[in-house]
Amino acid sequence: MYFVYVNKRKGRVLITRKRVLGVGWRLAAAYGNAAAAMRLARFIADVRDYVLEWDLYVFE
């Protein structure tokens, strides 16, 4: 599973394969493939002008 998280306070979007329990991170969606997760994350980052980041192990 690929998870897309959003942190409004920090202005960031994160794509990862792990659950994030940190303060401020909200789950936006969970996908079965990386391409769909990347499309959504890029869309959110573009619309809200957020920084897009991803876990190094996402695209193995």
mmJSON file of the N, C-alpha and C atoms, coordinates in Angstrom:
{"data_MODEL":{"atom_site":{
"group_PDB":["ATOM","ATOM","ATOM","ATOM","ATOM","ATOM","ATOM","ATOM","ATOM","ATOM","ATOM","ATOM","ATOM","ATOM","ATOM","ATOM","ATOM","ATOM","ATOM","ATOM","ATOM","ATOM","ATOM","ATOM","ATOM","ATOM","ATOM","ATOM","ATOM","ATOM","ATOM","ATOM","ATOM","ATOM","ATOM","ATOM","ATOM","ATOM","ATOM","ATOM","ATOM","ATOM","ATOM","ATOM","ATOM","ATOM","ATOM","ATOM","ATOM","ATOM","ATOM","ATOM","ATOM","ATOM","ATOM","ATOM","ATOM","ATOM","ATOM","ATOM","ATOM","ATOM","ATOM","ATOM","ATOM","ATOM","ATOM","ATOM","ATOM","ATOM","ATOM","ATOM","ATOM","ATOM","ATOM","ATOM","ATOM","ATOM","ATOM","ATOM","ATOM","ATOM","ATOM","ATOM","ATOM","ATOM","ATOM","ATOM","ATOM","ATOM","ATOM","ATOM","ATOM","ATOM","ATOM","ATOM","ATOM","ATOM","ATOM","ATOM","ATOM","ATOM","ATOM","ATOM","ATOM","ATOM","ATOM","ATOM","ATOM","ATOM","ATOM","ATOM","ATOM","ATOM","ATOM","ATOM","ATOM","ATOM","ATOM","ATOM","ATOM","ATOM","ATOM","ATOM","ATOM","ATOM","ATOM","ATOM","ATOM","ATOM","ATOM","ATOM","ATOM","ATOM","ATOM","ATOM","ATOM","ATOM","ATOM","ATOM","ATOM","ATOM","ATOM","ATOM","ATOM","ATOM","ATOM","ATOM","ATOM","ATOM","ATOM","ATOM","ATOM","ATOM","ATOM","ATOM","ATOM","ATOM","ATOM","ATOM","ATOM","ATOM","ATOM","ATOM","ATOM","ATOM","ATOM","ATOM","ATOM","ATOM","ATOM","ATOM","ATOM","ATOM","ATOM","ATOM","ATOM","ATOM","ATOM","ATOM"],
"id":[1,2,3,4,5,6,7,8,9,10,11,12,13,14,15,16,17,18,19,20,21,22,23,24,25,26,27,28,29,30,31,32,33,34,35,36,37,38,39,40,41,42,43,44,45,46,47,48,49,50,51,52,53,54,55,56,57,58,59,60,61,62,63,64,65,66,67,68,69,70,71,72,73,74,75,76,77,78,79,80,81,82,83,84,85,86,87,88,89,90,91,92,93,94,95,96,97,98,99,100,101,102,103,104,105,106,107,108,109,110,111,112,113,114,115,116,117,118,119,120,121,122,123,124,125,126,127,128,129,130,131,132,133,134,135,136,137,138,139,140,141,142,143,144,145,146,147,148,149,150,151,152,153,154,155,156,157,158,159,160,161,162,163,164,165,166,167,168,169,170,171,172,173,174,175,176,177,178,179,180],
"type_symbol":["N","C","C","N","C","C","N","C","C","N","C","C","N","C","C","N","C","C","N","C","C","N","C","C","N","C","C","N","C","C","N","C","C","N","C","C","N","C","C","N","C","C","N","C","C","N","C","C","N","C","C","N","C","C","N","C","C","N","C","C","N","C","C","N","C","C","N","C","C","N","C","C","N","C","C","N","C","C","N","C","C","N","C","C","N","C","C","N","C","C","N","C","C","N","C","C","N","C","C","N","C","C","N","C","C","N","C","C","N","C","C","N","C","C","N","C","C","N","C","C","N","C","C","N","C","C","N","C","C","N","C","C","N","C","C","N","C","C","N","C","C","N","C","C","N","C","C","N","C","C","N","C","C","N","C","C","N","C","C","N","C","C","N","C","C","N","C","C","N","C","C","N","C","C","N","C","C","N","C","C"],
"label_atom_id":["N","CA","C","N","CA","C","N","CA","C","N","CA","C","N","CA","C","N","CA","C","N","CA","C","N","CA","C","N","CA","C","N","CA","C","N","CA","C","N","CA","C","N","CA","C","N","CA","C","N","CA","C","N","CA","C","N","CA","C","N","CA","C","N","CA","C","N","CA","C","N","CA","C","N","CA","C","N","CA","C","N","CA","C","N","CA","C","N","CA","C","N","CA","C","N","CA","C","N","CA","C","N","CA","C","N","CA","C","N","CA","C","N","CA","C","N","CA","C","N","CA","C","N","CA","C","N","CA","C","N","CA","C","N","CA","C","N","CA","C","N","CA","C","N","CA","C","N","CA","C","N","CA","C","N","CA","C","N","CA","C","N","CA","C","N","CA","C","N","CA","C","N","CA","C","N","CA","C","N","CA","C","N","CA","C","N","CA","C","N","CA","C","N","CA","C","N","CA","C","N","CA","C","N","CA","C","N","CA","C"],
"label_alt_id":[null,null,null,null,null,null,null,null,null,null,null,null,null,null,null,null,null,null,null,null,null,null,null,null,null,null,null,null,null,null,null,null,null,null,null,null,null,null,null,null,null,null,null,null,null,null,null,null,null,null,null,null,null,null,null,null,null,null,null,null,null,null,null,null,null,null,null,null,null,null,null,null,null,null,null,null,null,null,null,null,null,null,null,null,null,null,null,null,null,null,null,null,null,null,null,null,null,null,null,null,null,null,null,null,null,null,null,null,null,null,null,null,null,null,null,null,null,null,null,null,null,null,null,null,null,null,null,null,null,null,null,null,null,null,null,null,null,null,null,null,null,null,null,null,null,null,null,null,null,null,null,null,null,null,null,null,null,null,null,null,null,null,null,null,null,null,null,null,null,null,null,null,null,null,null,null,null,null,null,null],
"label_comp_id":["MET","MET","MET","TYR","TYR","TYR","PHE","PHE","PHE","VAL","VAL","VAL","TYR","TYR","TYR","VAL","VAL","VAL","ASN","ASN","ASN","LYS","LYS","LYS","ARG","ARG","ARG","LYS","LYS","LYS","GLY","GLY","GLY","ARG","ARG","ARG","VAL","VAL","VAL","LEU","LEU","LEU","ILE","ILE","ILE","THR","THR","THR","ARG","ARG","ARG","LYS","LYS","LYS","ARG","ARG","ARG","VAL","VAL","VAL","LEU","LEU","LEU","GLY","GLY","GLY","VAL","VAL","VAL","GLY","GLY","GLY","TRP","TRP","TRP","ARG","ARG","ARG","LEU","LEU","LEU","ALA","ALA","ALA","ALA","ALA","ALA","ALA","ALA","ALA","TYR","TYR","TYR","GLY","GLY","GLY","ASN","ASN","ASN","ALA","ALA","ALA","ALA","ALA","ALA","ALA","ALA","ALA","ALA","ALA","ALA","MET","MET","MET","ARG","ARG","ARG","LEU","LEU","LEU","ALA","ALA","ALA","ARG","ARG","ARG","PHE","PHE","PHE","ILE","ILE","ILE","ALA","ALA","ALA","ASP","ASP","ASP","VAL","VAL","VAL","ARG","ARG","ARG","ASP","ASP","ASP","TYR","TYR","TYR","VAL","VAL","VAL","LEU","LEU","LEU","GLU","GLU","GLU","TRP","TRP","TRP","ASP","ASP","ASP","LEU","LEU","LEU","TYR","TYR","TYR","VAL","VAL","VAL","PHE","PHE","PHE","GLU","GLU","GLU"],
"label_asym_id":["A","A","A","A","A","A","A","A","A","A","A","A","A","A","A","A","A","A","A","A","A","A","A","A","A","A","A","A","A","A","A","A","A","A","A","A","A","A","A","A","A","A","A","A","A","A","A","A","A","A","A","A","A","A","A","A","A","A","A","A","A","A","A","A","A","A","A","A","A","A","A","A","A","A","A","A","A","A","A","A","A","A","A","A","A","A","A","A","A","A","A","A","A","A","A","A","A","A","A","A","A","A","A","A","A","A","A","A","A","A","A","A","A","A","A","A","A","A","A","A","A","A","A","A","A","A","A","A","A","A","A","A","A","A","A","A","A","A","A","A","A","A","A","A","A","A","A","A","A","A","A","A","A","A","A","A","A","A","A","A","A","A","A","A","A","A","A","A","A","A","A","A","A","A","A","A","A","A","A","A"],
"label_entity_id":["1","1","1","1","1","1","1","1","1","1","1","1","1","1","1","1","1","1","1","1","1","1","1","1","1","1","1","1","1","1","1","1","1","1","1","1","1","1","1","1","1","1","1","1","1","1","1","1","1","1","1","1","1","1","1","1","1","1","1","1","1","1","1","1","1","1","1","1","1","1","1","1","1","1","1","1","1","1","1","1","1","1","1","1","1","1","1","1","1","1","1","1","1","1","1","1","1","1","1","1","1","1","1","1","1","1","1","1","1","1","1","1","1","1","1","1","1","1","1","1","1","1","1","1","1","1","1","1","1","1","1","1","1","1","1","1","1","1","1","1","1","1","1","1","1","1","1","1","1","1","1","1","1","1","1","1","1","1","1","1","1","1","1","1","1","1","1","1","1","1","1","1","1","1","1","1","1","1","1","1"],
"label_seq_id":[1,1,1,2,2,2,3,3,3,4,4,4,5,5,5,6,6,6,7,7,7,8,8,8,9,9,9,10,10,10,11,11,11,12,12,12,13,13,13,14,14,14,15,15,15,16,16,16,17,17,17,18,18,18,19,19,19,20,20,20,21,21,21,22,22,22,23,23,23,24,24,24,25,25,25,26,26,26,27,27,27,28,28,28,29,29,29,30,30,30,31,31,31,32,32,32,33,33,33,34,34,34,35,35,35,36,36,36,37,37,37,38,38,38,39,39,39,40,40,40,41,41,41,42,42,42,43,43,43,44,44,44,45,45,45,46,46,46,47,47,47,48,48,48,49,49,49,50,50,50,51,51,51,52,52,52,53,53,53,54,54,54,55,55,55,56,56,56,57,57,57,58,58,58,59,59,59,60,60,60],
"pdbx_PDB_ins_code":[null,null,null,null,null,null,null,null,null,null,null,null,null,null,null,null,null,null,null,null,null,null,null,null,null,null,null,null,null,null,null,null,null,null,null,null,null,null,null,null,null,null,null,null,null,null,null,null,null,null,null,null,null,null,null,null,null,null,null,null,null,null,null,null,null,null,null,null,null,null,null,null,null,null,null,null,null,null,null,null,null,null,null,null,null,null,null,null,null,null,null,null,null,null,null,null,null,null,null,null,null,null,null,null,null,null,null,null,null,null,null,null,null,null,null,null,null,null,null,null,null,null,null,null,null,null,null,null,null,null,null,null,null,null,null,null,null,null,null,null,null,null,null,null,null,null,null,null,null,null,null,null,null,null,null,null,null,null,null,null,null,null,null,null,null,null,null,null,null,null,null,null,null,null,null,null,null,null,null,null],
"Cartn_x":[0.835,0.0,0.877,0.393,1.056,0.121,0.63,-0.166,0.241,-0.757,-0.529,-1.007,-0.079,-0.377,-0.194,-0.966,-0.886,-0.692,0.236,0.448,0.222,-0.94,-1.312,-0.439,-0.097,0.693,2.088,2.705,4.04,4.009,2.836,2.715,3.412,3.188,3.88,2.917,3.289,2.579,3.61,3.272,4.207,3.617,4.435,4.07,4.977,4.383,5.16,4.459,5.19,4.609,4.303,4.642,4.444,3.355,2.742,1.77,2.518,1.995,2.605,1.694,2.266,1.491,1.896,2.727,3.219,2.111,2.368,1.404,1.249,0.015,-0.268,-0.45,-0.015,-0.139,-1.512,-2.201,-3.532,-3.481,-4.095,-4.145,-5.112,-4.603,-5.448,-6.005,-5.176,-5.619,-4.617,-5.074,-4.216,-4.473,-3.398,-3.504,-2.713,-3.069,-2.375,-1.163,-1.073,0.108,0.685,1.974,2.703,2.276,1.927,1.566,0.318,-0.673,-1.904,-1.64,-0.825,-0.473,0.293,1.192,1.981,1.097,0.125,-0.791,-1.546,-2.102,-2.856,-1.946,-0.789,0.133,0.588,0.889,1.289,0.148,-1.076,-2.236,-2.405,-2.357,-2.51,-1.399,-0.169,0.966,0.851,0.395,0.241,-0.874,-2.008,-3.161,-2.889,-2.295,-2.072,-0.681,0.149,1.521,2.301,2.208,2.908,4.162,5.063,6.266,5.889,6.336,6.074,7.311,7.14,8.246,7.801,8.768,8.441,9.533,9.148,10.045,10.941,12.207,13.121,12.717,12.008,11.637,10.313,9.687,8.389,8.493,9.528,9.606,10.605,10.697,11.569,10.949],
"Cartn_y":[-1.183,0.0,1.242,2.251,3.547,4.569,5.279,6.23,7.653,8.516,9.935,10.708,11.426,12.22,13.694,14.528,15.98,16.611,17.558,18.337,19.8,20.328,21.697,22.729,22.46,23.416,23.612,22.516,22.583,22.789,22.627,22.806,21.703,20.46,19.33,18.195,17.466,16.256,15.137,13.995,12.88,11.618,10.906,9.589,8.582,7.556,6.568,5.219,4.184,2.853,2.53,3.436,3.226,4.145,3.733,4.588,5.686,6.893,8.029,8.431,8.511,8.88,10.223,10.946,12.236,13.275,14.275,15.352,16.166,16.409,17.251,16.501,15.266,14.506,13.858,14.075,13.496,12.631,11.464,10.561,11.107,11.318,11.801,10.628,9.582,8.42,7.289,6.09,4.904,4.206,3.861,3.248,1.957,1.134,-0.125,0.012,1.114,1.297,2.702,2.813,4.058,5.168,4.829,5.846,6.619,5.928,6.591,7.483,7.018,7.816,9.069,8.927,10.065,11.095,10.635,11.569,12.424,11.774,12.519,13.468,12.995,13.831,15.042,14.842,15.966,16.955,16.447,17.32,18.184,17.554,18.301,19.337,18.927,19.843,21.019,20.767,21.844,22.809,22.27,23.12,23.979,23.382,24.112,24.727,24.52,25.02,24.498,23.172,22.493,21.817,21.479,20.727,19.249,18.596,17.169,16.388,15.424,14.581,13.129,12.222,10.81,10.034,8.881,7.953,7.321,7.096,6.534,5.14,4.415,3.032,2.909,4.026,4.006,3.425,3.769,3.393,2.264,1.33,0.163,-0.79],
"Cartn_z":[0.0,0.0,0.0,-0.699,-0.763,-0.118,0.869,1.623,1.253,1.12,0.844,2.067,2.692,3.876,3.571,4.276,4.117,5.494,5.57,6.781,6.42,6.781,6.416,7.122,8.366,9.134,8.538,8.084,7.494,5.983,5.365,3.92,3.145,3.539,2.924,2.578,1.534,1.118,1.117,1.695,1.832,1.227,0.434,-0.08,0.624,1.218,1.952,1.923,2.313,2.448,3.898,4.808,6.237,6.764,7.87,8.539,9.278,9.223,9.904,11.052,12.243,13.421,13.989,13.257,13.737,13.841,14.652,14.866,13.589,13.197,12.04,10.73,10.64,9.397,9.328,8.22,7.984,6.732,6.799,5.655,4.608,3.395,2.303,1.503,1.291,0.518,0.656,0.301,0.26,-1.072,-1.769,-3.09,-3.155,-4.096,-4.327,-5.227,-5.967,-6.829,-6.661,-6.951,-6.72,-7.676,-8.898,-9.893,-9.476,-8.968,-8.532,-7.32,-6.401,-5.226,-5.635,-6.59,-7.055,-7.755,-8.553,-9.226,-8.215,-7.184,-6.18,-5.409,-4.998,-4.226,-5.035,-6.315,-7.169,-7.335,-7.469,-7.599,-6.354,-5.172,-3.922,-3.777,-4.04,-3.911,-4.884,-6.097,-7.087,-6.705,-6.308,-5.99,-4.758,-3.734,-2.48,-2.378,-3.382,-3.386,-2.177,-1.953,-0.867,-1.41,-0.507,-0.846,-0.933,-2.001,-2.191,-1.783,-0.878,-0.453,-0.448,-0.579,-0.57,0.123,0.622,1.277,0.208,0.502,-0.494,-0.961,-0.138,-0.475,-1.206,-1.526,-2.2,-3.605,-4.323,-5.729,-5.996,-5.079,-5.283,-6.27],
"occupancy":[1.0,1.0,1.0,1.0,1.0,1.0,1.0,1.0,1.0,1.0,1.0,1.0,1.0,1.0,1.0,1.0,1.0,1.0,1.0,1.0,1.0,1.0,1.0,1.0,1.0,1.0,1.0,1.0,1.0,1.0,1.0,1.0,1.0,1.0,1.0,1.0,1.0,1.0,1.0,1.0,1.0,1.0,1.0,1.0,1.0,1.0,1.0,1.0,1.0,1.0,1.0,1.0,1.0,1.0,1.0,1.0,1.0,1.0,1.0,1.0,1.0,1.0,1.0,1.0,1.0,1.0,1.0,1.0,1.0,1.0,1.0,1.0,1.0,1.0,1.0,1.0,1.0,1.0,1.0,1.0,1.0,1.0,1.0,1.0,1.0,1.0,1.0,1.0,1.0,1.0,1.0,1.0,1.0,1.0,1.0,1.0,1.0,1.0,1.0,1.0,1.0,1.0,1.0,1.0,1.0,1.0,1.0,1.0,1.0,1.0,1.0,1.0,1.0,1.0,1.0,1.0,1.0,1.0,1.0,1.0,1.0,1.0,1.0,1.0,1.0,1.0,1.0,1.0,1.0,1.0,1.0,1.0,1.0,1.0,1.0,1.0,1.0,1.0,1.0,1.0,1.0,1.0,1.0,1.0,1.0,1.0,1.0,1.0,1.0,1.0,1.0,1.0,1.0,1.0,1.0,1.0,1.0,1.0,1.0,1.0,1.0,1.0,1.0,1.0,1.0,1.0,1.0,1.0,1.0,1.0,1.0,1.0,1.0,1.0,1.0,1.0,1.0,1.0,1.0,1.0],
"B_iso_or_equiv":[0.0,0.0,0.0,0.0,0.0,0.0,0.0,0.0,0.0,0.0,0.0,0.0,0.0,0.0,0.0,0.0,0.0,0.0,0.0,0.0,0.0,0.0,0.0,0.0,0.0,0.0,0.0,0.0,0.0,0.0,0.0,0.0,0.0,0.0,0.0,0.0,0.0,0.0,0.0,0.0,0.0,0.0,0.0,0.0,0.0,0.0,0.0,0.0,0.0,0.0,0.0,0.0,0.0,0.0,0.0,0.0,0.0,0.0,0.0,0.0,0.0,0.0,0.0,0.0,0.0,0.0,0.0,0.0,0.0,0.0,0.0,0.0,0.0,0.0,0.0,0.0,0.0,0.0,0.0,0.0,0.0,0.0,0.0,0.0,0.0,0.0,0.0,0.0,0.0,0.0,0.0,0.0,0.0,0.0,0.0,0.0,0.0,0.0,0.0,0.0,0.0,0.0,0.0,0.0,0.0,0.0,0.0,0.0,0.0,0.0,0.0,0.0,0.0,0.0,0.0,0.0,0.0,0.0,0.0,0.0,0.0,0.0,0.0,0.0,0.0,0.0,0.0,0.0,0.0,0.0,0.0,0.0,0.0,0.0,0.0,0.0,0.0,0.0,0.0,0.0,0.0,0.0,0.0,0.0,0.0,0.0,0.0,0.0,0.0,0.0,0.0,0.0,0.0,0.0,0.0,0.0,0.0,0.0,0.0,0.0,0.0,0.0,0.0,0.0,0.0,0.0,0.0,0.0,0.0,0.0,0.0,0.0,0.0,0.0,0.0,0.0,0.0,0.0,0.0,0.0],
"pdbx_formal_charge":[null,null,null,null,null,null,null,null,null,null,null,null,null,null,null,null,null,null,null,null,null,null,null,null,null,null,null,null,null,null,null,null,null,null,null,null,null,null,null,null,null,null,null,null,null,null,null,null,null,null,null,null,null,null,null,null,null,null,null,null,null,null,null,null,null,null,null,null,null,null,null,null,null,null,null,null,null,null,null,null,null,null,null,null,null,null,null,null,null,null,null,null,null,null,null,null,null,null,null,null,null,null,null,null,null,null,null,null,null,null,null,null,null,null,null,null,null,null,null,null,null,null,null,null,null,null,null,null,null,null,null,null,null,null,null,null,null,null,null,null,null,null,null,null,null,null,null,null,null,null,null,null,null,null,null,null,null,null,null,null,null,null,null,null,null,null,null,null,null,null,null,null,null,null,null,null,null,null,null,null],
"auth_seq_id":[1,1,1,2,2,2,3,3,3,4,4,4,5,5,5,6,6,6,7,7,7,8,8,8,9,9,9,10,10,10,11,11,11,12,12,12,13,13,13,14,14,14,15,15,15,16,16,16,17,17,17,18,18,18,19,19,19,20,20,20,21,21,21,22,22,22,23,23,23,24,24,24,25,25,25,26,26,26,27,27,27,28,28,28,29,29,29,30,30,30,31,31,31,32,32,32,33,33,33,34,34,34,35,35,35,36,36,36,37,37,37,38,38,38,39,39,39,40,40,40,41,41,41,42,42,42,43,43,43,44,44,44,45,45,45,46,46,46,47,47,47,48,48,48,49,49,49,50,50,50,51,51,51,52,52,52,53,53,53,54,54,54,55,55,55,56,56,56,57,57,57,58,58,58,59,59,59,60,60,60],
"auth_comp_id":["MET","MET","MET","TYR","TYR","TYR","PHE","PHE","PHE","VAL","VAL","VAL","TYR","TYR","TYR","VAL","VAL","VAL","ASN","ASN","ASN","LYS","LYS","LYS","ARG","ARG","ARG","LYS","LYS","LYS","GLY","GLY","GLY","ARG","ARG","ARG","VAL","VAL","VAL","LEU","LEU","LEU","ILE","ILE","ILE","THR","THR","THR","ARG","ARG","ARG","LYS","LYS","LYS","ARG","ARG","ARG","VAL","VAL","VAL","LEU","LEU","LEU","GLY","GLY","GLY","VAL","VAL","VAL","GLY","GLY","GLY","TRP","TRP","TRP","ARG","ARG","ARG","LEU","LEU","LEU","ALA","ALA","ALA","ALA","ALA","ALA","ALA","ALA","ALA","TYR","TYR","TYR","GLY","GLY","GLY","ASN","ASN","ASN","ALA","ALA","ALA","ALA","ALA","ALA","ALA","ALA","ALA","ALA","ALA","ALA","MET","MET","MET","ARG","ARG","ARG","LEU","LEU","LEU","ALA","ALA","ALA","ARG","ARG","ARG","PHE","PHE","PHE","ILE","ILE","ILE","ALA","ALA","ALA","ASP","ASP","ASP","VAL","VAL","VAL","ARG","ARG","ARG","ASP","ASP","ASP","TYR","TYR","TYR","VAL","VAL","VAL","LEU","LEU","LEU","GLU","GLU","GLU","TRP","TRP","TRP","ASP","ASP","ASP","LEU","LEU","LEU","TYR","TYR","TYR","VAL","VAL","VAL","PHE","PHE","PHE","GLU","GLU","GLU"],
"auth_asym_id":["A","A","A","A","A","A","A","A","A","A","A","A","A","A","A","A","A","A","A","A","A","A","A","A","A","A","A","A","A","A","A","A","A","A","A","A","A","A","A","A","A","A","A","A","A","A","A","A","A","A","A","A","A","A","A","A","A","A","A","A","A","A","A","A","A","A","A","A","A","A","A","A","A","A","A","A","A","A","A","A","A","A","A","A","A","A","A","A","A","A","A","A","A","A","A","A","A","A","A","A","A","A","A","A","A","A","A","A","A","A","A","A","A","A","A","A","A","A","A","A","A","A","A","A","A","A","A","A","A","A","A","A","A","A","A","A","A","A","A","A","A","A","A","A","A","A","A","A","A","A","A","A","A","A","A","A","A","A","A","A","A","A","A","A","A","A","A","A","A","A","A","A","A","A","A","A","A","A","A","A"],
"auth_atom_id":["N","CA","C","N","CA","C","N","CA","C","N","CA","C","N","CA","C","N","CA","C","N","CA","C","N","CA","C","N","CA","C","N","CA","C","N","CA","C","N","CA","C","N","CA","C","N","CA","C","N","CA","C","N","CA","C","N","CA","C","N","CA","C","N","CA","C","N","CA","C","N","CA","C","N","CA","C","N","CA","C","N","CA","C","N","CA","C","N","CA","C","N","CA","C","N","CA","C","N","CA","C","N","CA","C","N","CA","C","N","CA","C","N","CA","C","N","CA","C","N","CA","C","N","CA","C","N","CA","C","N","CA","C","N","CA","C","N","CA","C","N","CA","C","N","CA","C","N","CA","C","N","CA","C","N","CA","C","N","CA","C","N","CA","C","N","CA","C","N","CA","C","N","CA","C","N","CA","C","N","CA","C","N","CA","C","N","CA","C","N","CA","C","N","CA","C","N","CA","C","N","CA","C","N","CA","C","N","CA","C"],
"pdbx_PDB_model_num":[1,1,1,1,1,1,1,1,1,1,1,1,1,1,1,1,1,1,1,1,1,1,1,1,1,1,1,1,1,1,1,1,1,1,1,1,1,1,1,1,1,1,1,1,1,1,1,1,1,1,1,1,1,1,1,1,1,1,1,1,1,1,1,1,1,1,1,1,1,1,1,1,1,1,1,1,1,1,1,1,1,1,1,1,1,1,1,1,1,1,1,1,1,1,1,1,1,1,1,1,1,1,1,1,1,1,1,1,1,1,1,1,1,1,1,1,1,1,1,1,1,1,1,1,1,1,1,1,1,1,1,1,1,1,1,1,1,1,1,1,1,1,1,1,1,1,1,1,1,1,1,1,1,1,1,1,1,1,1,1,1,1,1,1,1,1,1,1,1,1,1,1,1,1,1,1,1,1,1,1]
}}}
